[in-house]
């Protein structure tokens, strides 16, 4: 009988992605390119928020957008038409998230020497994207009022890895039982350092504050 | 369905190890999966069957999942307790200043060749 040999590996499945992500972050830092990884549930208003934010920042920064979706290119087209900036669509081929390698492949299609800020709109999902470091300089999460203020309790990992939580659709607050203060408390319970910025991408309320936060981060990255 | 993504990662890592050891066929891959790792072992083995059979190296190879019990340590009173049962709040002193000790592993323990 053939003997079975055991080879011990004892290695986290995420270890290689974390290495790839750290390497990518280092390269982007060297090039002075700030990568923002924007995550949220489907339908929270990521694309509308991006259009509003980009239109406030495009005079100050050269920006590009990478849209990650399982299928279609509607988001990339919307961004290009509404802002005039370069926008590419990435297809994840059925996968629920992007990893550092896929992010790098997307970045290879942009002329990075002329770009200060790349915004990656990750797949709409609060679970999987949180597990895979993309190599971004900052992680942002968009939460919208209709989703409810209890999301930080239900998706703790997502909230714990974010540098900023943008609370969108503040214009419909009167119609929902959304408690912003409670939400902030629960976010800070998971992540004391997270910045919380309430906005309405539709009316423009609060978008200046988010744009200012982002501009400062990009400028600090280039120092 | 991040289990499928994780399966592709496992295949990549196992292929690399098999190459290093010049192994033509892997019989079993043993995983350590933490109770609170957000990975569902049944989905993982389903995705594994589909993806592994497409690889010569892994055709018919079984994926075994060892479940690692999740344990949380309380920073306030020093107690250790079962995470799944009690969550983030220490059942002994009521403090919420607690930290996960183990139970979020998604790691390849070993392969049998």
Interface residues (C-beta under 8 A of the other chain):
Chain A: X4 X5 X6 X7 X8 X9 X10 X11 X12 X13 X14 X16 X17 X94 X95 X96 X97 X99 X127 X128 X131 X132 X157 X189
Chain B: X1 X2 X4 X5 X6 X9 X10 X12 X13 X14 X17 X21 X23 X27 X38 X96 X105 X106 X107 X108 X109 X110 X111 X112 X113
